[in-house]
Amino acid sequence: MAIIRDRVEKAKASKLRAKSSYATYTDDQKTLFLYNWKIKFFSAAKSARLAGISERTAQGWAKRLKEEPNWNIYEKQTNRFSRPQSQLQEEQKEHIIELYDEKPYTTTDEAIESLTKTFEGFSLKRSTVNSFILHDCNLSMKKLTRQPVDRNDTTRIEARYEWVLRWTATDMDYLQNCIFIDESAFDINMRPSFGRSARNTPAIAETPVTRAESHTILGAVSTFGVVNIDVRVAQMRKKNKGCRSP
């Protein structure tokens, strides 16, 4: 509790220096208020003063906690009664999630256009829809991974299932009599897919050459160790001198 008191004192000092008139309270201040009010049985006003909280605010919290014992005092305090109802409700949330499930690379403008066509009278700023997509729909931006349509085809899934059943019925044992073969290719130009640069400028990574020799490592391993390993170098195609421009 002493550590919490120290952090509360620092929070109170920083608020004295702040210019904003809107009061926000840290979790430490709320914890100290609850400790003094519920454990030490101080009044709500005294507990508020010790925690650096407005007495009126703390008295409101105390009243609500008595009426609603399960209320979470640590949740974000917002005025949900006087605020107009948002156009983005559960219905719009389901629509957006279905839209991105079907087409993950949908842009925000396309999502707004779809909402406008589907829901009569829909009109919201792009930033509001963006925030709703990120926080309420829990859809974040990430690097897109492409995969062929046939990968999830029912015929292929059935064929994989039958393959597993067939080999499960044999004496195949991954830990005793199986060898796993895989390959990995690389070249001297390989770099991470993302990078940072100043705003409005491209992120450029210099490489020794535009096109480099590709190397492929073929490996065969089992539970007993490496069975074999080989490195192959792809042959570079020679340019056709006759096709050179003058």
N, C-alpha and C positions, 0 to 999 in steps of 0.2 A: 504493500500500500504506500510505502514511503516513496518508491520509484514513481508511482502514479501521481502522488502529490507534487513531486518535482516537475513532472511533465505538464501538470495542470498549471503550475506557476508560470512556466515558460509560455504556455498557450495564452494565459491571461495577459502576460507582458506583451506578447506579439499583437494581441487584439487592441491594446491601448495605443499601439503605434499605427494600427491599420486605419485607413480613412473611411472604409465602408461602414454604413450604419446598419447593415443587415447582419444579425447575429447568427453565427453558426457555432456549434459546440462539438468538441471532439469526443470520441468514445471514452477517453480517460476522464473527462469532466463528468460525463454521465455516470461512469462507474463510481467516481468519488461521491457524487450526489446520492446514488443508491446506497452506498456504504454508510454514509452519515444518516440517511433517512430511515433505512430498514434495519441496519445493524446497531447503530448508536442511538437510534430513536430520537434524533434531532427533528425539529420541525422542518417542513419543506423549505421555508424561507431561510433558516440558518444553514441548512444543507446546501441550498443554492449559493449563498454568499461564500461558503467555504470552497465551493467548486468553481466560482467565477461565472455563475449562471444567473440570468435575470430571475428575480423572485417570482414574478408573474408567470414566467415560462415554467419554472419548476413547480409552482402550485398547480398549474394546468396538467403537468405530467403526473403529479401525485394523485390528482383527482381521477385522471383517466386510468391509472394503474389500479385504483381501488374499484373502479367500475368495470374495467377490462383486465383481469389479472394476467391474461395471456398476451397482452399487447407488448410488442417488441420496441422498447425505447430507443434501440440503436438503429432502427430503420430510418431512411431518409424522410425528413419531415417536409411534407408538401401540402399545400392547400387544395385538397381534392374535392371540396364541396363547392367553392365558388368558381373553380376553373371550368370552362366550357368543355363539353364532352368532345374528345378527339374523333376525327373521322376514321382513324386507324384503330379498328377494334379486332376482335377475334376472327371475324369473317374476312377482313382484309389480310390478316396475318396468314390464314390458311391459303388464301389466294396467292400471296407472295411466295410462300414456301413451295406450293405446287408449281409455280412458274419457274423457280430456280431449280427444282428437282428435275424438271423437264429440260431446261436450258440453263446450265450453270453460268454461262457467259453473258446472261442478260444484263444490259446496262441499267443504271438507275432511271434514265430517261425512258427506256422501253418499259420498265416496271410501272412508272407513272402513267404512261400511255395506256397500258393494259388495265390499270386500276380505274382510269378515267372512262374507258369504254365499258367496263364491267359494272361499276357502281355509279349510279346517277348522282350528279351534283358533287362529285369528288374534285377537290381543288386544294392542293397542299404544296408548300415549297419543297424544292429538291432536297434541301438539307434536312428537313423534317422526315421525309421518306427514307433518306440515307440512314439517319439515326435509328429509325424504327426497324429497318432491315438489319442493322448491326446489333442492337441491344434487345429488341423484343423478339425478332425472328431468329436471333443468334446465328446469322449468316455472315461470315467474315471473308475478306478477300484473300486469296492465296493463289499460288502458281497452279495453272490448269494442267491436269494430267489427261492426255488423250488415250482412249482405248477403242478398239474396233467394236462395231455394233454386234458382230457375231459372237463376241466373247460371252455375252449373257443370253445367247440364243437357247431356247428350251431344248433343242435337239442336241446341242453341244453339252449342255449341263447333264442331260440324260446319259450321253456317251461317257462323260467323266465318271458319273456315278457307277455305271456298269463296269468301267475299267477298275475302279477301286474295289468293287465286289469281287471281280475275277481274281485280282492279285492278292486280295485278303485271304482267299481260299487256298493259296499256295503256301510254300514254306518260306516265302520272302520275309526277311527280318532285317529292318533297317540297322539294327545294332550288331548283326552278326555276318550277313552275307550280301551287303549292298555297297556299291560304289557310286558316289555322286560326282557328276561331271558338270562343270560350269565354265563360262568364259567371261572375261572382262576386258574391255578395250579402253585405251587411253592414248593421248598424244600430248606434246609439249604445249599445245595451245589451250588445254582444258582449264577452265576458270569456273568459279561459282556462277549460277544463273542470274543472281541479283547483285547489285552494287549500289553505292551512294555517290552522289556528286552534288554540286551546288544547284539550287533551284533553276529551272529553265535551261539546264545544260545536260547533255547526254553523259552517261557513265561509260567511259571508254577505258578498256584494259589493253595495254600494248602487248603484242606477242612478237616473237622473233620473226615469224613468217606468217603469211595469210593462210597458207595450207601446209599442214605438217604430216609427217609420216605417222600412220596409225599402228600401234602395237596391240596385239591381242594375247592375253595370258589364258591358256587352257589348263585347267587344274582338275585332277581326279583325286578325291579324298574318301576316306572311310572312317569308321570309328577307331581304327587302329593307327591312323595317321595318313600322310600324303602318299598316294600310290604313284602318281606321276605328275609332272608339271612341264609345260612347254610354252615358249614365247614365239609368236609368229609376227613377222613384219610384213605389212601389206605392200605390194609393189605399186609404186607411183606410176601413173599413166604418163607416157611421154607425149609432149605436145606435138601436134602435127605441124611441121614447119610450113607446109603448103597452105595452111589456113591462116597464116599470119597476115594481118592487115599491113598495107604498105606504110 
